[in-house]
């Protein structure tokens, strides 16, 4: 955690790749520190990995840090979308930003049924057909009735039905 902060404060863009890798760490505080450091470095190579962290990370603090970092990198809308709750995924879907598709697909396997349900709905709102196959796979693997309903509705939306 301290190492990530130190790397961000140094201002050396050689730290970007190690910090991007740290976004995948198992500890939320390391992820949050890496996200903040990436925001401080100001290198646009961090934009896509930070957007990925918005939808993938189960930890609210890590998602909030990623949104804040994106704001520093000129992607200001994310701080209005990511609030650190299970509704983050729905707001990602309503953002209209197709860069959120892959993170939302990953959120379909989250342990929280609310996250899975909201991710499915969000994918339907983004109107990106890349989500159809992952949604069908998630339908087969999920046991929650409300998640399944959200998935069916999303697939129908994506198929124009």
C-alpha positions in Angstrom: 0.0 0.0 0.0 2.7 2.5 1.0 4.8 1.4 -2.0 1.9 2.2 -4.4 1.5 5.7 -2.9 5.2 6.3 -3.0 5.3 5.3 -6.7 2.5 7.7 -7.5 4.1 10.6 -5.6 7.4 10.2 -7.5 5.9 11.2 -10.8 7.9 8.6 -12.7 5.7 7.1 -15.4 7.7 3.9 -15.3 5.6 3.1 -12.3 2.4 3.0 -14.4 2.6 -0.7 -15.4 3.4 -2.0 -11.9 0.5 0.1 -10.5 -1.9 -1.2 -13.2 -0.9 -4.7 -12.1 -1.5 -3.7 -8.5 -5.2 -2.9 -9.4 -5.6 -6.7 -9.5 -4.2 -7.3 -6.0 -6.3 -9.3 -3.6 -6.4 -6.5 -1.0 -8.7 -3.6 -1.4 -6.3 -1.1 0.2 -3.6 -2.0 -2.2 -6.0 -1.6 -5.1 -7.2 1.7 -3.8 -3.7 3.0 -3.3 -2.7 1.9 -6.8 -5.7 3.7 -8.3 -4.9 6.9 -6.4 -1.2 6.7 -7.5 -2.3 6.2 -11.1 -4.4 9.3 -10.9 -1.5 11.3 -9.5 0.8 10.1 -12.3 -1.6 11.5 -14.9 -0.7 8.9 -17.6 -3.6 8.1 -19.9 -2.4 4.4 -20.2 -4.2 4.0 -16.9 -7.7 4.9 -18.2 -8.8 1.5 -19.4 -7.5 -0.5 -16.4 -9.2 2.0 -14.1 -12.5 1.7 -15.9 -12.1 -2.0 -15.7 -11.7 -1.6 -11.9 -14.9 0.4 -11.7 -17.0 -2.6 -12.7 -14.9 -5.5 -11.5 -13.9 -4.6 -8.0 -16.1 -5.9 -5.2 -14.7 -3.4 -2.8 -16.4 0.0 -2.8 -13.3 1.9 -1.6 -11.3 0.5 -4.6 -14.1 1.5 -7.0 -14.2 5.0 -5.5 -10.5 5.4 -5.8 -10.6 4.3 -9.4 -13.3 6.9 -10.1 -11.4 9.6 -8.4 -8.2 8.7 -10.4 -10.2 8.7 -13.6 -11.4 12.2 -12.8 -7.8 13.4 -12.4 -7.1 11.8 -15.8 -9.8 13.9 -17.5 -12.6 11.3 -17.2 -14.7 13.4 -14.7 -18.0 11.7 -15.3 -17.0 8.6 -13.3 -17.1 10.3 -9.9 -20.8 11.0 -10.6 -21.4 7.4 -11.6 -19.5 5.5 -8.9 -20.8 6.0 -5.4 -19.5 2.8 -3.8 -22.8 1.0 -3.6 -24.4 -1.9 -5.5 -26.1 0.6 -7.7 -22.7 1.5 -9.2 -23.3 -1.1 -11.9 -26.7 0.2 -12.9 -25.2 3.7 -13.2 -22.3 2.3 -15.3 -24.9 0.8 -17.7 -26.8 4.1 -17.9 -23.5 5.9 -18.6 -23.7 5.0 -22.3 -19.9 4.3 -22.2 -19.3 1.0 -23.9 -15.9 0.7 -22.2 -17.9 -0.4 -19.2 -19.1 -3.6 -21.0 -16.3 -5.9 -20.0 -16.2 -4.9 -16.4 -19.9 -5.4 -16.2 -19.6 -8.8 -17.7 -17.2 -9.7 -15.0 -19.6 -8.4 -12.4 -22.1 -11.1 -13.5 -20.1 -13.5 -11.4 -20.0 -11.3 -8.2 -21.0 -13.0 -5.0 -23.6 -10.4 -4.3 -26.9 -11.1 -6.1 -27.7 -7.3 -6.2 -24.5 -6.7 -8.0 -25.2 -9.5 -10.5 -28.7 -8.2 -11.1 -27.6 -4.7 -11.6 -24.8 -5.7 -13.9 -27.2 -7.7 -16.0 -29.6 -4.7 -16.3 -26.7 -2.4 -17.0 -25.5 -4.5 -19.9 -29.0 -4.4 -21.4 -28.9 -0.6 -21.2 -25.5 -0.3 -22.9 -26.9 -1.9 -26.0 -23.6 -3.8 -26.8 -24.3 -7.2 -28.3 -20.9 -8.5 -27.0 -22.8 -9.0 -23.7 -25.3 -11.6 -25.1 -23.2 -14.7 -24.7 -21.8 -13.9 -21.3 -25.4 -13.1 -20.1 -26.6 -16.5 -21.4 -23.7 -18.2 -19.6 -24.5 -16.3 -16.4 -28.2 -17.3 -16.7 -27.2 -21.0 -16.7 -24.9 -20.6 -13.7 -27.0 -18.3 -11.5 -29.6 -19.6 -9.0 -31.2 -16.3 -8.0 -34.6 -15.8 -9.6 -34.3 -12.0 -9.7 -30.9 -12.2 -11.4 -32.3 -14.6 -14.0 -35.2 -12.2 -14.7 -32.7 -9.3 -15.1 -30.6 -11.4 -17.5 -33.6 -12.4 -19.6 -34.7 -8.7 -19.9 -31.2 -7.6 -20.8 -30.9 -10.3 -23.5 -34.3 -9.3 -24.9 -33.2 -5.6 -25.0 -30.0 -6.5 -26.7 -31.8 -8.6 -29.3 -34.3 -5.8 -29.9 -37.3 -7.8 -28.6 
